[in-house]
Amino acid sequence: MLRVSQRGNKGATPLSPDPAPRAHEAPVSGASSDPEAKITALGDLILQRLDDDKAQDVVFIDLKGKSAVADALIVASGRSHRHVGAMADHLLRALKEEGLGKARVEGLPHCDWVLIDTGDVIVHLFRPEVRQFYNIEKIWSVDSAHRTPTS
């Protein structure tokens, strides 16, 4: 299987082979029937993929009891349009590999702000300027936000 650039849908050229599966990562689809465990596994998968793609300023916001829309919100920044698009593409591929390919996506053609809705976890990927303008972390209260260390 080859990775393909999301920006060129038709006639896209392969960029590189997909990396080998990581033995230390537990599959999300194989998680227990406990909804809490599935959400935790899904959040961990998303955070790991964003870390692999060198996402910046990653924030995890726990929405349990605050919203009926989702249980968690993850916000991250990419350095450019291409970086945001690549992170979204890689994350969508990882979700599909785990049997979660029905995620809804908005914003891919422009890649200023890409929203990926997995149902239980919503992911917002921004260019830094766009993230600063919308400041959605403030909307959902910084009190429940947990910044993850960036490398």
Secondary structure, 3 states (H helix, E strand, C coil): CEEECCCCCCCCCEEEECCCCCCCCCCCCCCCCCHHHHHHHHHHHHHHHHHHCCCEEEEEEECCCCCCCCCEEEEEECCCHHHHHHHHHHHHHHHHHCCCCCCEEECCCCCCEEEEECCCEEEEEECHHHHHHHCHHHHCCHHHEEECCCC
